[in-house]
């Protein structure tokens, strides 16, 4: 099973980028083929319909292709002011934007429809970014994704990782693993099967 994992942050010491790497290691141990996408590797501008009218940026097309190729996703969402980040919203807005005149991408939800998405978050606070997941879930449902019921928010993230980037507490690792396993389980069953 191909699994896409990315965090809604580009900060060098981002707890959510660290959490994405933990999820990636656990997914590989479960037998998944993991793509860990760093959003900073994509040249995606702030969404603007006038800019879009001049032509969809090449890295937006690349993002759409990456998303489409993976039946399962895990998104690690930071929490800013009780919601998800502007970076994450901008990324999803571009990825769901139709490309006029392109038969493959003229439907905005093409890269999203039927994808199984698990949500994780990490925050220095006690709630672990849980409110960002509450806001992100309906957005993804609106884009025709299947959002797993199992989610995990890592609180006190500033002291949660060791020097190698592993989670120190087994229960926290189990929380991440439960989301990974549910995404893989559901994606395997909901992914379209090739015709014989």
N, C-alpha and C positions, 0 to 999 in steps of 0.2 A: 504494500500500500504506500502510495506517495503522499507525504505529509508536508505541508508548507507551514513554517513557523516564523512569525515576525512580531516585533515589539513596536508600539506606538511612540517610540522615543529614539533619538539619535545621540543622546548625551553619553559621553565616554564612559562614565561610571553608573549608567542607568541600571537600577535594580530590575527593571523589566527586561532589559537585554540579557542580564545575567539569568533571569528566570527562563527566558526563551532558550538559552543554552542548556539549562537543566532539563527542560522539556525535550529538547532535541536528543540529548543523551539517553533519556528514558525511552523515547520513541524508537531509537535505533536498537536499544536492548530488546524491545518488543518486536523487532523485525521490520520496522518501517524504513522506507527510503526517504530520508529527511532533507529538505531544502530549508536552510536557515537564511532568511532574507534580511539583509540590513537595508532599511529604507534610505539610509544615507548614500547608498550606492546608486540610487536612481536620481536623475536630474528632473524632478517634477516641480514645476512652479506653483505658486498659489493659484487656485482655480479662479478663472475669469472667463466668462462666456465670449468676450471679445477676443481674448487670446486663443481660445479654443476654435473660434471661427477661422483663424489664420491657419489652423492645422493642429491636430492632436500631437503633442510632443512624442518623439520616438520612445522614450522610456515609459510613457503611459501604456503604449502598445505592448512593450516588453512586460510590464507589470500585468496587464490583462492576460497575456500568454502564460505567464508563470502561474497565475491564479487558476486559469482554466485547466492547466495540466495536473493539478493536485486535487483529488477528491476530498481530502481532509485538510483543515487548517487549524492552527492554534494561534490566537492573537493574545499577546501580553499587553495589557492596557494600563498605562499610568493613569493616575487620577489628578486632574487639575481643576480646582474649584468645583469639586463634586461631580466631575464628568470626564469624558475622554479628551485626549489632546487634540489641538488644532491640526497637528501633523497627521494623526490617524484619520480625522475627518476629511482632510484634504486628499489623502491617499485614496480613501474609499469613494469620495466624490469624483475624482478623476477616473478611477477604475470602473465606475458605473456610468460614466458619461458615454452616450452613443457617439459613434464615429460616422458622420454623414457620408454616404456614398460607399461605405465599406460593407460588403455583404456579410462579413463575419462579425463585425463589431457594431452594426447599426442598432442592435438591441442592447440597451444599457446594462441589463442584468445578465448578459451572456456569461460573463466570468464568475458569476455568483450563484446562479440558479442550481439548487440541489447540493451545494457544497455543505459538508458537515463541519461546523465550526465549534471549537472548544475555546472557552475564555478563561484566562488567568490574569491576575493583576498583582502588583507588589507596591507597597508604600511604607514609608517610615511610620505611619500612623497605625493605630490599633485595628482599624477596619481593613487595612491592606488594599485600599483602592476599590472596595466592593461597590461603591456608588457609580464608579465609571462603568462597571459591567452591567449595572441596572439600566444605564442609558444606552449602552452599546447594543444590548440584546435586541430591542425593538428596531433599531436601525438595520441590523443584519437580517432580521425576519422580513422587513420591508423589501430587502434586496433578494428575497427568495432563498435565503440560506436556511439550513437546519441547524439550530443552535442546541448544543447538548445541554440537558438539564444539570449535569454535573459541572460546577465551576469551582474555582479555588482562588481565594484572595490571601496573599501572604502579608501579614502584618509585621511591624517591627523589622522591616526588611534590612535596615542598616546593620543589624547584628545577626542576620539569618544565614549568611554565607561564610564559608571558610576561605582560606587564602587561594584555594584551587577553584573556587566558584561553586562548590557543592553546598547543598543545604545541610545545616548542622543537625536539624531535628528530623528524626525518621517520620514523624507524623506529618510534617510539612512536605517531605518528599513523597509520601503516600498520597497527599492531596493533589499534587501535580500529576502523579502517576495515574490517579483515578480519572482525571480529565483526559490524559493521553489515551488511555485504554478505551474510554468510552467513544472518543472520536474515531479511533481505528476500528472499533467494533461496528459502529454505525456506518462509517464510510464504506466499509467492505460490503455491507448489506444494501445500502442505498445507491451505490454507484451503478450507473447503467452497465449492463453486461454486454459484451460484444456478441453480435449475431453469429451463429455457427456457419 
